[in-house]
Amino acid sequence: MAREKIQIRKIDNATARQVTFSKRRRGLFKKAEELSVLCDADVALIIFSSTGKLFEFCSSSMREVLERHNLQSKNLEKLDQPSLELQGTQLTEENERLGQQIYNNVHERYGGGESENTAVYEEGQSSESITNAGNSTGAPVDSESSDISLRLG
């Protein structure tokens, strides 16, 4: 015969609630000890009753386990933050993408069609030098295109 599942809710009767708390607390301590012995794990269990009384179990030193927990949580916080190297790589990629986008916009507006002179981007090359490379045909630079390069740079 299988036992019927009970609904988990607060027990109204104070005496029954205290008895259930004691039995379940002992069960948790037993499970924690078994887990510690069977799996050679460091287990720490802290329980506060509704009256504020502290019950604790630890397979080794509670202080050592709590220090390990605090150290682990600090390391997880560091992992959540992207590293500076990763941020630098992402910014470099975004910078290259935006530079290409600016070049394409300028080339579409003022370049006309396909040009035999293709611009090759060097790292650290300014938008003004890119614009000047597009005008390397020997034609004088008019004031409108120089205004564009000033706005872009």
N, C-alpha and C positions, 0 to 999 in steps of 0.2 A: 504494500500500500504506500503510495506516494503522499507526502505531506502537502497540504494545501499552502499555496503562497499567501503570505500575509502582506497587507498593504503597509508600506513604510510611512509612518506618521508619528507625531508626538504622542506619547502615552499620557493620558490624562491623570490616572491615579499615581500619586507621588511615590507610594511604596512600591508599586509594580515597576515604575520608572527606575527607581533606585536599584531594585533587584536585577532588572534587565541590564542596566549600566554596568553593574559589577560583573555579571556573567559575560557580557560581551567584551569588557575590558580584559578579563582573564583570558578569554579566547584570543584576543589580539596579541597579548603578551606571549601566549603559547605559540601562535603562528610566527611572531617575530623571532622568537628563540629558535624555532625549527628552521626557519629560513636562514638564520645566521649559521647554525650548525651544519645543515645539509649542503648549503651552497658556499660556505666560507665567506659570507658577506658581512660587511659592517652595517648593522641595523641600529637605528635610533628611533624610538617611539616616544612621543610626548603627548599626554592626554590631560586636558583640564576638564574637571567635572563642572556641572552647572553651578555648583557652590564655589568654584574657583580653586578647588584642591588639585594639586599637581600630582600626576602619576607618570613615571618615566621608566623606560627600559632601554638599555644600550648594550650591545654585544661586546664593545670595547670601552673606550673612554668617551663619554658624552661630549666633552670639550673638544677632543680630536675630531670627532665626527662633525660637529657643528663648524669647526674651523675649515674642514675640507669642504663642507657644503657652501660656506661663505666664499671660499676661494673659487670653487666651481662656478658659482653664480656670477662672480666678477668676471671670470673668463668668458662666460656665455655673453655677458653684456658687451665685451670687447669684440666678440665674433659677430654680434649684430651690427656693429658699426663697420662700414667698408674701410679698408685700409687706405692709407694715403697714396700708395702706389697704384691701387685700383682706381681711385678717384682721378689721379693724374692721367692714367691711361684713357679713362672715359672722357676727360676734358680734352685731351689731345685728339682723340677720334672725332669729338664733336666740333672742335676747332677746324680740323681738316674738312669735315663735311660742310660746315658753314662757309669756309673759304671757297670750296668748289661751287657751292650754291651762289655765292656772290659773283664769282667769275662767270658762271653761266648766265646770270641775270645781266651783267654788264655786256657780255658778248652778244646776247640776244638783242639788246637794245641798241648798241652802238657798233657792234662788229659786222652786222649785215649778214653775211653768209659764212660759208666754210672758208677758213683761212689756211694757207699752207703752213703758216707759222703757228705751231701749237705751243701753248704755254706749259711749261713744266714747273710744278710747284716745288720749291725747296722749303725745308722747315725753317721758319723764322722769316720768310719772305713777306713783305708788307703788301697790302692791297694796292698801294700807290705804284710799287714796282711791277705788280701784275698788270695794272692798267697801262703803265708805260710800255711794258713788253708788247701789249696788244697794239700799241701805236708805233711800233718800231719800223713802220714802212717808210719813214722819212717825212710824213705829212706833219705839219705843225699841229700841236695840241691846242684845240680851241678851249675857251674858258669854261664852256659847259661841261666838258668831260673832266676837266681838272676839278671843277666843283664836285662832281660825282665822286671822284677819288678821295677828295677831302672828307666828304660825308661818310664814305665807306671806311676810311682809315681812322 
